Amino acid sequence: MIIDIHQHITYKEYPQFSELVAHGSFTAKELIEDMDKWGIDKSVVLPLSNPENIDLFGIAGNQEVISECRKHSDRLIPFANIDPRSMLNNPKTDFSGLMKLFKDLGCRGIGEVCANMPVTSPLYKNLFHHAGEAGLPILFHLAPKKGGLYGMIDNADLSGLEEVLKEFPKTILIGHAPAFWNALDAEVTTPKARNGYPTGPIINKGPLWRLMQTYPNLYGDFSAGSGHNALTRDPDIGVEFLKQFNCKIFFGTDMFFKKDLPPMHLTMMQDALENKKISKTVYENIMHRNFERIFK
């Protein structure tokens, strides 16, 4: 069993928007064709709703994602995306009714959350509170600065993320993107480096190790180039991280385009298993059991 926690689809009825995407259109039908090709059983489809990137990639929003997932409910799992500024941009907004509605419509989590504001802002904290009460995990994109990027903002030491992990222990937060995964390395500290793809060995472990060890409600999604790069730039360190936190990591790809080769994330995990760098238990936890346990 393989469950991909991070996928997107582009607008089906308006493919013109897909021209904004380098890889073009990627419908639910094309996603399932790719899943069949590479042996992926189920995929989580993440809508976009944040103004920073809703029109940047031509990716479908909440309503279309829910509708398309309903047509393929045996293969596709919808999340909902709630911008923390939505419903009157008020840090006291009651999101409980909206979250119940999305749950009733089949959504299993919230994401990909990309609002470019500090993670400790009152608006984000309000979203985290209601998500915890609703039992909806949040998958977020982390950014190193404001402006010119999308994603919730935090410092290199991830002190803001630690603050909300402490304050909202009922809320499961699933990290993604360069600024999250580059926190494996204590030497990657500038905004440019944090948003990039550093190379070479990791000498000093960064704050992500301690946060993953300390907070039961923090998880990681190693999709896209960022997660793959962080876990393969220093193979021994990457394997150590996978083994140590195998109950807190989800398999994901974030490769929303037709592929001639298998997703690099799948190859990474299969190679690690075949070369006995990780056990079958570690492999299965990451590839599907963690998702089944957390999302029931």
N, C-alpha and C positions, 0 to 999 in steps of 0.2 A: 504494500500500500504506500502510495506517495501522495501527499497533500501539499500543494503549492499555496502558501499563505499570501502571496503578493502578485496579483495580476491585474491588468486593466483591459478594457475594451474601448474602442473608439466609437464615435457616433455612427449608428447604422443607417439612419434615415438621411443624414446629412454628411456624406463622405467628403464634402468640400472642406470641412474642418480638419480632416485628416491630412490635408495637404500641408498643414502646419507642422506635422510630425515627420521627422526624417524618414521613418520607416513606412509611413502611409497607413492605410486602413487596417484595422485588426478587430474583426467582429467576433461575437460569441461563437459563431460557427467556425471561424478560423482558429480561435483559441482551442476549441475542442479537437479540431483536426491536429493541431500541434501536440496537445496532450496525448492523443492516441499514438502519435508518431514516436513520442519519447517516453511512453509508459507512465504518464502522470494521471492518477485516478480522479482527483478532485482539485479544483482551483478556487481560491477566494478571489472574488472580483471586487476591487476597490474603486468606488466612484471618487470624483473630485468635485469639490464645491467651493474651495477657497479662491477668492478673486486673484490671488497671486499667480495661479496656474490653471484655472478652469478652462481658459481659452488658449493656453500655450501648447497643449498637446492634442487637442481634439478628443479628449477622453470623456466618456459618458458620465453623466451625473447620477444622482440617486434613483430617480424614477426609471430611467432606461436600464440601469444595472439590475434593479429589482425585477423588471419585466423580462429581461433576457435570461436571468437566472431561473425564473419560474418555468421557462420553456425547457430548461435543461437542469432540473432540480436534482437529478441523480449525479451530476458532474460539477455544477457551479454553485458556489455559496456566496450570497451577497453580504457585504458590509454596507453600512450607511455612513455618509460623511456629514458631520455637523460642524460648521464653522463656529468657533466660540463667540464671534461677533454677530451671529444671526439672531433673529427675533429681537430686534431693537437695540442690539449692541449694548446690553446691560449686564453687568456682572452679577445681578440678582435674578436674571432670567430663570424661570422654572422650565428646565428642559425635560422634566419627567414625562409629560404627556407625549412629546415628540419622540422620545426614546421608546416609550411603550408602543407607539404606533409603528416605528421601524421594527421593533421586535415582533410585533404581530404580523408584519409583512414578511418575516423570515430572515431579517438581518441578524447576524451573529456577533457583530462587533462594530466599532466606529473607526473609520480611516479610509483613505490615508489622510490624516490631519496635517495640514501644511501651512496654517496661518502664520505669517511672519511676525510674531510677537514673542516677547520673553515668556519662557515656560512658567515663570512665577507671576505673570500678570493676573489680576483678579478675574478676567474673562476666561483664561485657561483654567484657573482653579475652580471656577464655577462649573465648567464642562467636566473636569475630572471628578468633582463631587457627584454630579448627577450620573455620570457613567458608572461610578462605583456602586451607587444605590441601585442602578438598573441592572447591574451584572454584565455590562458590556465592555469588554477590553478595548483599549484604544491603541491603534497602530499609528505611529507618528513619524514624520520626517524631521530630522534635527538639522538646524542651520547654525553657522558660526557668527552671523551678523545680520543686521537689519538692512533691507533694501538690496535689490539686484539678485535676490534669492527667494526661494520659498522654504517654509519649514519653521517650526518653533525654535526660538533662539535660546542658546545657553552658552556659558563660558567653557573654556577648555577643561576646567576641572570638574565640569558637570555638577556644579554646586546647586544650580537651580533645579535640575532634575532630582537631585538628592532631596531637596526641600519638599518637592511635591510627592515624592515616594514616601517620605515620612508622614506628610500631612494627610495623604489619602491612601492608606494601606489596603483598602478594599478595591482600589482601582488598579487593574492590571495594565501596565504600559509596555508596549512592544516597540523597541527602538529600531530605526532604519536610517540609512543615508550616511554620507562620508563623515559628517561631524560626530555621528554616534560611533561608528566603527573605528574611526581613527583614534578614538579615546582608548584603544588597546595600547597605544604607544604614548608614554609620558612626554616624549620629545616633540610631538606634533602639537603645537600650541598656537600658531598664528592663524588668523581667519583663512588666508590663502591655502596654507598647508592643510588645515582641517577640512577644507572643502575639496581637497585634491586626492591624488592617489600615490601616496608615498611608497618608496621602494626600500629594499634592504632589510637587514635584521632589526628586530625589536630588542633593544638593550634593556630599557627600563619600562616596566609595565605601567600602563596608564590607569586613570581612575575607573574605567569601565570594569576592570577586574574586581575592584573592591565593592562597587555598587552591585554587581551581579551576585557577589558572595553575600552581601549584607541584606538586600531587600528582596523578599519573596515575590513582590509584585512587579519586578523588572524582568523583562524578557527581550530577546533580540531576534530580528528577522534579517538573515544575511543575504537578501536579494540584491540585485543590481550589481554594478561593477564595484561599488564601495565595500560591501560585505565580502565579496569574493576576494578582492584585493587585500583587505585587511587580514584575511585568514590564510592567504597563500604567499604573501610577500616574505614571510619567515615561516616556512612549512612546519618546523618543530613547535613554534609558539602557537601557530594556528591549530595544530592537532591537540596541543595541551588545552587550549581554550575549549575546543569542541568536547573533549573528554571531561573536563572539569565541570562544564556547564551544560552537559548534554540534555538535562531536564529543563533547560530554560531557553532553548534555541529552536526556532522554527525554520524549516526549509522554505525557501522562496526564490523566485526568479526575477520578477519585474521586467521580463523581456517580452513586451507586447508587440511582437512582430513575427512574421513567418521565418522559421529558422531552418537552415540547411544542415546545421550541426546541433547536437544536443546542447541544452543550456549548460553553461560552464559550471554552474552550481551543482547540477546533477552529476556531471563528470567528476567534480571535486570529491563529492561524497562517495560515489561508487569506487573511485580509485583508492580512497582512504580505507574503505571496507575490504576491497580485494587485496590490498597490500598489507592488511592486518595492522594498520595504524590505529584503527578504531574497531571496537567490537560490534557485533551484530546488534546488541542492545543499544549502544550509543547511536548507531545508524538508525534504528527503528524509532527511537525516541525523537530524534530530530526530524525524521522524514514523515512521521504521522502520529505517533503516540502522544506527543506533547499537545498537538492540536486537539486530538480526541479527548484528552483529559481536561484541558482548559475550556474548550468550547462544548464539551459533552454532546 
